[in-house]
Amino acid sequence: MAGTGHVGVFEDEENVYTGTRVRPFASTPRVGQRRAEEEKKQNPNALKMTFSLKELFSLEVWRGSLAELLGTAVLVFVMDTIVISSYETETKTPHLIMSFLIAVTITILLLATFPISGGHINPVISLAAALTGIISFSRAAVYILAQCVGGILGALALQAVVNSKIEQTFSLGGCTLTIVVPSANGPLVIGLKTSQALWLEIFCTFVLLFASIWIAFDKRQAKHLGRVMVCSVIGIVVGLIVFISTTVTATKGYAGVGMNPARCLGPALIRGGHLWSGHWVFWAGPAIACAAFALYTKVIPSQLLHN
């Protein structure tokens, strides 16, 4: 930015989360707002750009979707393995160890997939990016499809390497609200109420978007912090939310907040059974949170937005 004068201009900036470059913009809020309004007037095809159907046939988008597929597959395999091993080892602090390892895993996978796809590996991120105008809805749809397929492949890979006893005991590390256990009076269903789980999904997913993903969407913060720091912040926030959701509820049968429908979908399709009980919560909660987050970004005055 220029050191003199009333109006300085930033150099081209790169969005750490989408990997896209943006044009320079004025640093003065009033000038930035006026330019944004002028661009809107000069761009009558805004709706077409929002959906951008041509991206459905873009080689770049499908290459990115391959990274999303592989990244999500690895995420599901590693995270579900972490969940199983944390409890299988019977350590005194399984929630703490699990949360720390998940934070590290998220950080590494974001750094690995970012150069190709922007590093979403989660339908929540893709949907939020589309609703806030970071990417088109067409790209988001392709990414979400790839993430769901990746989740299924990750669950299949995990099923192939664990024995049937562990698969049955830990439900492939999938997302559960309740489980069925034997009792003196017959099978007993224990876990968390559907309404409680839904509120946890909404609240925790919104916190994820507000406290970490928004930093990646904000070009000024992303450039200032750097790619590694942004990905680390996201990983840490995910780890903290997982720790809080699994300790505050302290309910046997509840696997903790999902915040990633693709991760929950894989084990549910492969393992089935009680994993389908309340499965809709792990889709509806994050979707509501994404809508709330998008609404929040619309309420913020345009001169305060940096994306």
N, C-alpha and C positions, 0 to 999 in steps of 0.2 A: 504494500500500500504506500502511496506517495506520502512523503513526510511533510509536505506543505500543501496549502490550499484547503478549501472546505470540502472538496469531494475527492476521495481516493478510490482507486479501482484495484480490486484483488486480481491476482493472476488466476488462470484456469485452475479449478479445484476438482479433485476426484472424490466421488462418494465411496467411502470405504466399504459400504455394504453392497452396492450394486455394481461397482466397477465402472460406472459411466462418468464421463467428463461433462462439465457444465461450462457455459459461457461466462465470462467475467461479469460481475455485477457491481453496482455502486455500493459503497460502504455506508453511505448516508441513508437512513431508513426511508426518508421522504422520497429521495431519488429512486431507491430500490422499489418502493411501492408504485411510483409513477411508471417506472419501466415495466413492471409486471402488468399494470393495467393496459399499457400500450400494446404489449405482446398479446394479451388476450383479445384486444380489438383487431389486431392484425392477423389473428389465427382463427379463422372461422371453422377450421376442421378439428377443433379441440376434442369433440366427441369421438371422431374417427381415430385420433391419436390415442385416446384413452383405451380403446379396445384393440386397435391396431391388428386387425385380422391377418395382415400380411406377415406378421411375426409367426403365425402358425406354420408358415412355409420357410421360415428363416433357418439357415444352417447353424447360425450362431446360437439361436435359441435352443435348438435340439442338441447342440454340443453342450450347452449349459445344463440341459435337462439330464444328460448322461452323468455329468458331475454330481447333480442333485441326487440321481438314482444311486450312484455308488456311495456318495457321502451318507445318505440316509440309511442304506443297507449296513454300512460299517457302524453307524451310530446305533442302530437297533441291536446289532450283534454285540457290540461292546457294552452298551448301557445295560442291556438285559443280563449280560454276563456279570457285570458289576453288581447288579441287584441280587442275583442268585448267590454269588460268592460272598457278598457282605453278610448275608444271613446264614449261609451254609457253614462258614468258618466259626460261627457262634462267638464273635468278638463282642466285647462289652459296649462298644460304640459303633454299631453297624450303620446307623444313620449318618454319623459324622464322616466315616470313611467313605461311604457310598456317595455322599454329596461332594466331597473333595475330588474323588476320582471322576465323577460326572463333569465337574467344572473343568478339569484338565482335558477330558475327552472332547467336550464341546469346543474349547479353545483351539485345540489341534485340528479338529475337523473343519472349523470355520476358516482357519488359515490355509488349509489344504484345498478347499473348494472355492475360496474367494476369487482367485485369478481367472477362473473359468466361468462361473455362474453368478458370482457375487456372494456365495456362501449363505444360502438360506437353510437348506436341509430341514425344513419345517414348514408345513402348510400355513401355519400362523404368520410366519414372517412374509411369505409370498403374498398372502391375502392382505396383510397390513400394508405392504409395499404398494399393492395395486390400489387399495382404497385411498392411500395418501398421495397417489400420483407418481410414485417413484418408478414403477414399471407398469406396463400395460396389463390389462386383464387377460389378454391372450397368452402372454408370457407366464403370468401367474398360473393360469390353468394348466399349461404344459408342465411347469415346475411341480405343481401339486400332484398331477398324475404320476410324474416320475418319482416323487417322494413316496407316494403310496405304494408303487411297485417296489421301490427300494426297501420299504418297511417289510413287505412280504418276503422279499429275498433274504433280508437279514434274519427274520424269524425262521425261515427254512434252514439257513446255515446254522443257526443255533440249535435247532431241533436235531440236526445231523450229527452234532458233536456231544450232546448231553445224553445221559441215559434216561430211560423212561420214568424212573423214580423221581429224578430231579425235575424232569419236565412236568410231571403230575403235581409234585409238591409245590413248586414255585410258579406254575402256570407259564413257563417260558419267560418269566420276568415281565409279564404283560401288565396292562392297566386293569386293576380290579377295584370294584366298590365293595363287593362282598365275596365270601367264600362259604362253602358248606363243610361243616365239621361234624364228626360223630358225637353223640351225647347219649345219656342214659335213656332219654325219651325219643331217640331216633335222630336223624340228620338235623343239624341246627345251622341256620344261616346267620353269620356274623359279619359285621363290617360297618360302613358309614351310610347314613341316609342319603338318598339321591339328591334331595334339596341341598344338603350340606356340601356334598361333593360338587354340585353345579356351581354354587357360590364360590367355592375354593378355586375351581377352574377359571371362573370369570375374573376373580380378584387377582389371582396369581399370574394369569396370562397378561392382564392389564399392567401389572407391576413390571413384568418382563419387558413389555413394549415401552412403557414409560421410562423405566429406570436404566435401560441398556440399549435396546434397539433404536430408540429415538436418537441416541448419541451417534449411531452409525448412519442414520438417515440425515442428520444435520451435517452438512458438508464442512462448516467451519470447525466444529468440534472434532469431526473425524480427521480432518487434515492436521489439526493441532495436536491431537493425541497420537495419531499414527495407527496403522493397521493392527499391529500386534497388541497395543494397549486396548483398542476398541474390542477386539475379539476376546481379550482376557477379561475385560469388564463384563461382557455378555456371559462368558463361562462362569464367572464368579457369581453373578446374579442368579443364573440358573441353579447353581449349586446351593446357594442360600435358600432359594425358594423351595427346592426339593427337601432340604433339611427341615425347614419350618413346617412344610405340609405333612411330613412324616412324623414329626415330633409333637406338634401342637395337637393334632387329632389323636395320636397314640391309640389308634383303633386297629385291632387285629383284623385282617381281611382287606383293609384298604391299602392299596399300594402306593398311595401318594398322588399328588397332582400330576397330570399328564403333560399339558401344555404343548403337546405335539401329537395331533391325531394320527399321523402316519406311523409313529412308533407304537401307538395303541392298536392300530388296525392290523399290523403284521401278526403278532401273537394271537389276536382274536380270530383271524381267518385260519391260521395254522393249527392252533390248539382248540379253539372253539369252546363249547361248554359255557361255564359261568362267566367267561370273559366277555360274552355278549350281554350279560346282565348289566344294564345301565350304560352300555357302551356309547350310547348317543350323547351322554354327558361330556365325553372327551372330545366331541365335535361341536356341540352346541355352546358349551362354555367358552372355548377359545374364539368361536365365531362372534359371539356377543361381545367379547372383550375387544376384538379387532374393530367392530363397528363403533364401540365406545371410544376407542383410541382415535379412530378416524374423525369422529365427531369432535373430540378434544382438539385435534390439530386444526379443524375448521374454525373453532371458536377463537383460537389464538389470533391476535391482530397480524395481518399479513406482513407488516414491517418487522415483526419479531421472528418470522420464519426464515430459515437460512437454507432451505432445500429447493 
